[in-house]
Amino acid sequence: MTLNETHDPALKSWVASANTADTDFPIQNLPFASFRRRGSQAAFRPGVAIGHHIVDLGALREATVFDGLAGEALQACADTHLNTLMALGPQAWSALRLALSRALREGAALRRVIEPLLVAQADAEFTTPARIGDYTDFYISLHHATAVGRQFRPDNPLLPNYKWVPIGYHGRASSIGVEQHFARPLGQQRPAAEGDAPEFGPCKRLDYELELSIFVGQGNAQGERIPLESAEQHVFGLGILNDWSARDIQAWEYQPLGPFLAKNFASTISPWIVTLEALAPFRTPWLRAAGEPQPLPYLASQANRDAGAFDVQMEVLMTTEASRARQAPPARLSRSNFRDAYWNVAQLIAHHTVNGCNLQAGDMLGTGTLSGPGASEAGSLLELSQGGKAPIELPWGEKRTFLEDGDQIIIRAECVKPGYPRIGFGQCVGTVAPARL
């Protein structure tokens, strides 16, 4: 994805809130979501963020302001979600982004048409940006895999396949949502002694997982692989994902097939998808340390090594019932960066389809927990608390090893580069409610 006029750092918008230094959504971003006015019974519809507002693409479509490929892409926004637009492919996405960029710039003639169609984000509610047909969760952080593996296998934390194959499993799409309040899951847990019956009850070791979501655009026919060189043409964009995990339920159930009830009760995503085109200025080399196994040929290319990673800084924050009651600010638990992952976006798409698996518009891939190399860059409480052995002290006096009822996790992400407007992802927010016994 090359730079074009939409990436010009000097661009300003006639929407004043898009020009402030702290906005997530300057005119260089233009991420997509599905929204409606809060409290209404209207159908959800596609929108694009600009500053504190949303451009109602469903309403803009009726004004027929764009022609050519941009007009075709705008007509695809008649749906309640983004799937129809996603299926059109990167040329259509880019044409619509360019037309929107020009229409939202200072001095644009289309201001008179678009300004009445703006909806304040504070007045909006969101659903998932796509109808998510399938969800695949990967496990691409070497630092996370090593830290977790060391807790169970101190002498051999990584299994032999880890550095050769992107590890993934199929998750549950129906329980993915935005701004979730979900009940603490119930399930079986490991027996107190060998030979005893397993315990059953609410999860005692509930955790979050700091991840990014990867949304598929155009899919591929069954039996046709997507080569690494064209993999990103099938990616609409990235969002934030918190793939909650019931650690005690997982420890009992995961052998021999992997997690099941430990993961399928809830997965929270941010409402916004930041397009790969918007992320083009933040590409960075994808590096393997000296002495590490090099990817097999279908997962390797010079172009992928030169610019296959993205510099996306993420942070995890927490509030509790006690902190919200005293109006204390959220506590930051950790920060990490997507560029430190062991595999990248294009490699995940290429690997997912190398056996002929067919992806479809709106499918979602999770990166897996994105931990960094430092102790403060851990992407889960399992790592931060060392498996529950080292409680985390919160600024307002509470401690946590795992999540308690009423705890809220907020995940944010941003791209920052000297001389370029900050690109934000919004935020991913989820809150734990008591178990339904």
N, C-alpha and C positions, 0 to 999 in steps of 0.2 A: 504494500500500500504506500504510494508516494504522496508527498506533500502537494497541496494545491492551494487555491486562493482561500478556501475555507479555514486554512490553518494560519493565515496571516495574523501575527500577534497584535498588530495595530488595529484590527477590526473592533469597532464598538457598535453596540445595539441601541436602537431607540427605546428599548426597554431598560430603564435606568438601573434596575437592580441587577442586570446582567453585567454591569461594568464595574462592580465593586470588587475589591481584591479578595474578599472572603467568600464570594459566591462559588457554589459547586458547578453552576451552570452558565458560564459565559457563552458568547455566541460561537466560540470555537468548539464547544462541546455538543449541544443539541442531542441529548439522549432521549430515548423513546420509552413510553409506558402506556398502560391502559388504565383509564380513570373515569370518574364521574363526579358530579358535585356531591359533597358530603350530605348524607341524609336523604338524598333523592332516590326515586325508584327507577330512574332512567337507566338505559343500557350503558354498560361500560363502552369506552371508545378510545382509539389511539390518540396519544398526545405527545408533544415534544416540549421539554423543559427549556425555558429561557429566563434566567434570573429566578425571581420568586414566583414566576407564572408558568402556565402551561398553554401552549398553542393547541386549541381543539382541532385536531386534524379531521375529525368527522364533519365538523361544521365547515371547515375550510374547503373540504372536498366539494361541498355543495355550491361553493362560490366559483368553482372551475377557474382558478387563477393561474394554474401552471399548464403548460402544454408539453408535448413530446413525452419522453421517458419519465420526466418528473411528474407530469400530469397522470400518467399511467400508474406510477407509484402512489400518488395521492389518492387515486380512485380505489386502490387496494386498502385504504384506511376506512372503508365502509364497515369493516368487520368490528366485532367487539374486542378482538385481540389483534396482535401483530402478525399472526401466522401467514395471512395472505400476502402482506408486504414482504415478509421474510422469504417466501417462496419465489419471489421475483428475481432475486440474485443481486450481486454487488453493483452492477451498473445502474440498476434502478434505485438502489439505496443511495448511491453516491449522487445521482441526479436529483433526488428529492432533497438530500442534505444541502446540495449547492443552491437549489431554488429557495429553500427555507433560509439559508444563510444570507442570500441576497435580499430577501424580503424583510429580514429582521435587522439589517444594518441601518445605521444612522442615515437619514435622508431617503430611505426607500419609499417609493410611491405606493407600495402595497400596505403601508402602515394603516391607512384609513380602512382597509378591508380586514386586516388581521387584529388590530387593537380591540375591536368589540368582541372578538372571539377568545380573548385571553381569560383564563380562569386562574385565580390565585391558588397556589399550592396549598395554602392554609385552609382553603374551602373545598379541597378535593379529597376523595378517598380512592384507594387503588385496589386492583386485583393483580394477579400474576400477569406480566406483560404478554405472555403467550399461553395458549392452551398447550400444556406440556404433555405430550403423548408418552414419551419415554425419558427416563432419568438414569444416567450412569454416573456413579461416583468413583473417582480415581483416588490415588494415594501417592502423590507425586513429590512430597517433601521428604528428601533424604534425612533432614534434621529431625522431623517429626517421627519418621519410621524408626530411626536409630534410638531416639529418646524413649519411645514407647517399647520398642523391642528390648532395650536394655533392662527395663523393669521386669520383663518375663524371662529373658534369655541373656543374662549379663555377659556371658562369654561369647555369644553369637547373636547379636541383636537383629541382624538382617538375614533373611532367608536367601538362598543362592540365586533366586531369579530376580531379586529386586532391582539390581543395577542393569538388567538386560531388557526387561519388559515393563511397560507402564501397567501397574496393577490397578484393576478396577472391578467393580461389581454392579449389578443392576439394582437400583433402588426403587422406591415407591413414589410415583408421580402424584397420586391423589392427595397426599398430605402435605404438598408443598404450598406455601402461602406467604402473604406479606402481612406485616404488623400482627404477628400471631400471638394469641394468648391460648396456651395449650395446657391440658391437664398433665400432671406428672404421670408417666406411664407405669402400668402394672406389668408384672411378669415373674417368671421363675428366676431364682438366684441359686448360686452354688450351695449345696448342702453344707451344714456346719461340720460334718464329719463324713468321711468316706463310708458309703453304704447307706447313709441316711437319705430320706426323701428330700428333694429340693425345697427351699423356702419359696413362698409366693406372697407377693405384696408390692407396695409402691417401690419404685427405684430409689435406692439410697445413694447412688453415685452418679447423679445426673450431671452432664457436662455439655459444653458448647464446643463447636469446631469452627475455627476461622477459615473460610474458604472463599473462592470466587466461583461464580457460575459462568458457563460458556454456552451461549445460545446458538443452536444450529439455524442457518438460513436455508438456502437451497439444499435439498437432500440428494441422495444418490439411489439409483436403482439397485434392487437386491442382486447380489452377485458381482457388482461393479465396485471395486475399491477406489478410494480417493487417494491419489498420490500426495506425498508430502508437499510437492511444489505447488499444488493447487488447493491444499487443505484449507487455507484461510479464506478462500473465496466462498467457502461453505459456512463461515462463521459470521453471524449477524453482529455479535458484540458480547461484552462481559458485564456481569453484575456481581453483587455481593451475596454470599450464601453462608448461613449458619446451619450446619447439618448436625443437629443435636444428637447426643449419644448417651444411652443408658449403659454405663460401663459395667455395672454388676450383672445386668441381664445379658449383655454381650459375652462376658467371660464364661457364662454357663452354656450359652447356646451356639457359639460361633464355630465349634468344630463338629462336623468336618466341612460344612458348606459356607460358613461366614455369618455375618450379622443378619438378623431378621427383625424381631420385635424391638431390638435395641436401637433400631434406626428408623423404622417406618412410621412412627407416631407423629412426627413433625419435622419439617425442614423449612426454614424461614429464608426468604430472599428479599432483596431490596426491590422496590417497584421499577427502578430505572435500568435500562440496558444502554451502556455506553458503547457506541459502535467502534469497530476496529479502525475505521477511518479517523475518528476523533483521537484515537490513541497512537496514531502514526508518529507524532513527534516524540513519543516516549518509548520508542523501540530501543532495545539495547542488545548487545551480543549475548548469545546463549552459550555459556561456557561449561565445560567439564574440567574438573581439576586434573592436574597431571597424575597419571597412574590409574585414573578411573577407566573402566571399560568404555569404549566408544560405541555409539549406537550401531545397530545393524544397518545395512545400506538403505532399507526402506524408511528408516527414521533419521537419515542424515543427508545434509546438503550444505554447501558452502553458504548459500543465502540464509539458510536457517541458523547456521552458526553465527553469521554476521549480525543478524537482527531478528532472531526468533523469539526473544524474550521481551517482556514489557515491564517497565519500571513503575509498578503500582505499589504505593505505600499503604499499609492497612493498620488499623488499630482496633482493639477491643476495649470497651468500657462497660462498667457495671453500675446499676443502681439496685437498691433493696427497698423493701417497704419502709424500713427505718430511715434510710437516707432521703427518700422522697418526702417523708413526713416532716423532716427538718429542712427540706429544700436544699440539701447538699448537692454539689455538682457531681456528675458521674465520676467514678474512679477509673483511671486507665489501668488495665491489667497487662497489656503487652502491645508491641508493635512488631510488624514483620513486613517483608517485601516479596512480591510475586517473582521478581527476577531471580530469587534464590532457589526456585523450584528445580527439581532434578530433570523434569520433562517440561515441554512447552505446549502451547495451544495447537500448533500445526501437527506436532507429533501425536497428540492425543486423538485428533481426527483421523490421521493416517493409520494409526494402530487400530482404532475402533472399527475401521472398515476394511482392514487388510484381508479379512476372511470373507468379505462380501456382505457384511452386515449393512443394511440400508438405514441410513439416518433420514429423518423427516423434519420439515420446517417446524420449529418450536420445541424440538427435543433439547434437553438440558444436560450438560455435563458438569459435574463438580470436580474441582481440583483435588479434593482431599485437604486435610488440615495443612495450612501453609505456615509452618514454623521456620524461623531463621536460625542461624548458627549460634546466637547468643542466648543466655538463660532468660533474658527479658523479652525474647522474640518467640516464646512458646505460644502456640495457637490453641491451647486447650488447658483446662484446669488439671487434667491428668498429668501434664508435664509440669505446670507451674507449682503444683502442690506435691510433686514427686509421688504420685499415686496415693495422695491423701496423707502423707507423712509430714508435710511441712505446710501448715495452714497459712493462708494469705491474709495479711492484715490490711483492712480497708481503712481509709482516712477517718471515718466517723466512728471507729472503735469496734466494729464487727470483724469476725474472721470467717474465712471460707476454705474448705477443702474441695467441696463440690457444691452444686447449686441447691439452694433452699427455696421453698415456696415463696412467691412474691418477688424473686430475683428477676431482674431484667438485664438482658445483654444487648448492647448496641455495638454494631460493627460499622466502621466507616472506612472509606478508601479514597485515595486521591493520587493524582499525578502532578508532580511539581518539577519545574525546570526553569533555570534562570532566564529571564527575558521573555517568558511565555506565560499566558494566563493559566492559573491553577484549574485543573480538570477534576471535578469531584464526581462521586458515584451516588450521592445521597447517603442514606443509611439503612441498615437492616436491623429491625427491632423485634425482639421476641421476649415474652414474659411467661414465667412458670406459674401455673395455677395449682392448687392442691389436687391430689389424686381423687378420682371419682370411685369411691369404694363400693 
